[in-house]
Amino acid sequence: MDTFSEVDRTSFTYDTHGPLLKNRFANAEDVSRNYSQALQDLFVLSILNGKKNGTYVEIGAGHPTNINNSYLLESVFGWRGVSYEIQEDLANYFNETRTNKCICADATTTDYTRSFESNNLPARIDYLQVDIDPSEQSLESLKRLDLNEYRFSVITFEHDAYQGKQHVVDESRKILRSYGYQCVASNVKNQGHPFEDWYVDPSIVSSDVWSKFVCDSVSSSEVLFMPSIT
């Protein structure tokens, strides 16, 4: 398979899945499909009620559209943001394909404060994705963020617990909880494997919203949808 080929996968459609969303966010009817591997883009939109013109930081960009957490946010909801990708061919392809910037860099050594400033990102950023292999590098990238200066309304952090990375799980949770983030969905599963934690900033997101998604060790579809879709 070509590196940049799409893969066959089941996609969100509003007519089929929209009525079953736990939080039917504003403008959900504009979503003809999602692009994340495990519905992270729909989680962000569900938590932030379909926010338009938001901001994101994507650490570990990968392909610009396929299995990508920011493409729906950019293409349909008008978000701006910055992505980071260590593979030069993927970063170049991203910049050829997308409007928003992808920086070719080692996420474990990036000066994020300087990068955020040069890209005019606000102190309040709506979504942070941290997703690098191996997950120890996701943890190192998280540690490089100035979590005092910058706040994120929604965070998805890939820890790959199913690969025996409990130390990454424990340390990432300790860090994010110490900064006041609420782990809403822990050990979210993809294809049966617990691989991510999903957080919100409870000072921004009402408990009336995030409490709908509280769960542990379930599939992403169980996080997002009413039981009849799972």
N, C-alpha and C positions, 0 to 999 in steps of 0.2 A: 504494500500500500504506500502511496506517495505520502511523504511527511505531512503535507498540507491538505490531504484529502479529508472530506467530511466522513464520519462514520455513521452507519445506520443506527438510529436510536429513537425511542419514543419521546415526543415533544409535547409540551403543554399546548393545549388549544383552549381558548376561552369557552367555546360552546360546550366542550366536554368536561373540562376541569374547573372552569371559573366558578360555577355555582357551589362547588365543593371546597373552595378555599376557606380555611378557618377565619381569615380576615380578608374579605373581598375588597381589595384596595382600589383606590381611585384610578380610573383609566385602565383597569385590568382588561377591558374589552379590546384595547389596542394591541395586546400581546398575542401575536399569531403563533409564536413558539418561544421557548426558552433556549438558552445556550449552555448553561452550566451543566456539569456532569451530574450533580446531585442537588439541583434546584436551589443553589445558593442565591442566584439572582432573584428568584421569586420570594425567598425568605427576606431579602433586603427590602424588596418592594412591599411585602406584606407588613413588615415591621414599621416602615416609614410611610405607609399609606399611599404608595404609588407616587412618591415625591418626584417632581419635575426639577430639572436643572440642579441636581445634587452634585456632590464631589466624591471621588474615590481614590484610593491608593491600592494598587494591585502588585503585590510582591510575589513574583513567580507567574509571569504572564502566560507563557506557553503560546499556543495558537491564537490568533487574533479573534476568531469567531467560534471555532469548534472546542467544546469543553472549556468555555471561557466565562468567567463570572461578571465581567464588566460590559460585554458587548451589548446586551439588551438594555442596560442602563444608559449607555451612550446613544445607541441607534434609535431607540423609541422614546426615551424619557429625557434626553438632552443633557445627560450628565457630562461633566468634564473631569479629567483626572490624569494620573500618571501611572504607568506600569513599569515594572523592572523585570528584565529577562537576561540571563547570562549567555544564552546561545545567540550568537550573532545572526545566524540565518533566520531564526524566529523573530528576533527584534526587528530586523530589516523588513521581513514580510509583514509584520504587524504595522510598521510605519508606512508601508505601501498600501495597506488595506484600510486602516483606521484613521479617523480624524485626530483623536487624542494620541499623545506621545507615549512611546515605549523607549525606555532608556536601557541600552545594553550595558549591564553592570553586574558585578558580584554583589548580591544583596547582603552578604554577610560582612562586607567592608564599606558599604555605601554610607556616606554622611547624609542621613535623611533630612536633618534640619536644614542644611545648606540646599539640598535638592528641592525640598518643599518650598523654601523661600524663593529660589530661582524660578520655580514654576507657579508662583503666586497662589499657593494653596493656603486656605484659611486655617486658623487654629482649630476650628471645628470642622472635621471631615466626616462625611456621612457614612462611608463604608471603607473598611480595611480588610483586605484579603492577605493572608500569609500562607503560602502554599509552595514549599520547595522540597525537593527530594535530595538527600534524606531529610527527615523531619528535624534532626538536630540542627540543620541549617535554618529551618524556619524559626527555631528557638533563638539562634544567634541573631537572626534578623530582627526578631521582636525586641531583643535586648538593646539593639542599636537605635530604636525609636525613642524620641524624647516624649515620654508619656505624661510628663508634667506640662509641656508646652502644647502638645497636640492631643485632642480628644476625638474619639471615633464613636459615632452613634451605633453602628453595627460592626461586628468583627466576626469573620470566620477564620479559624486557625486549624490547619491540618497537622495533627500530631501522629497519625498512623499508629494508634494503639494496637491495632491488629498485628503489627510487625514486632510486637514486644517492646514498644517505645514508651513504657509507663513513666520513665524518668522525664520524657518530654511532656507527657500529659501533666504530671504533677508540677513541674516547674513553670510551665506556661500558665496553668491555672493559678498558681501562687502569685505570679507577677500580675496578671490581669485583675484578679480579685483584689489585690492590694491597691490597685488604682480605681477601685469602685465599680468595675464591670460585673454585670450579672451574667453568669453562664446559664443560658436559657435551655438550649438543647445540647446535652453532653453525649459524647460518643455516638454522634450521628453516623448511621451505617450507609455504606454504598456497596451494593451487591453482597450484603450480609456482613461486611467488614466495618467495625467501628474505626472511623478515621479522622473525624473532625469534632471540634466544639464550636458552638455558635453563641455569641455574646451580644448583649445590648448595653448601652449606657442608660441606667435607670433614671438618671437626672434629666434625660431628654425623652426617653420612650416611656409612656405611661404603663403602669403595671396592668391596666385593663387590656392593653394590647399584648405585651410580651407574655403575660400569664397564660394566654391561649396556647403557647407553643412549648411550655415547660415539659420536658421529657428526658429520658435517658435510655440510650442503647436501642433506638428504633431507627427505621429507615427514614430517609429524607422525606418521602411521600407521606409518612405517618406524622412527621413534624408539621407539614404544610396543609394537609387536607383532612377533611372529615373522614371517618372510618370507612365509608362506602367506596373510597377510591383506593384504599390500601389493600 
